[in-house]
Amino acid sequence: MILIKDKMKAADGMLHIKLPDEFKDKTVEVVVKTEEIANKLLSDTIKIDTTRWKFRREEIYSR
């Protein structure tokens, strides 16, 4: 799988992407997201209570 990640502004409501020659005659999956939505989805969505977690320092750093 080859992944091309690019940021661009869709000022006219259209996106134009130049693909490498190896993509010719292949099925391509396109995922479009906006930064505003991504930031809202990732902020404060997962909360983990770590107050009762205990670690043995010897086990962690002995390797």
Summary of the structure (lengths in Angstrom):
residues: 63
radius of gyration: 21.5
end to end distance: 35.1
largest distance: 59.1
contacts: 50
relative contact order: 0.10
helix: 25%
strand: 0%
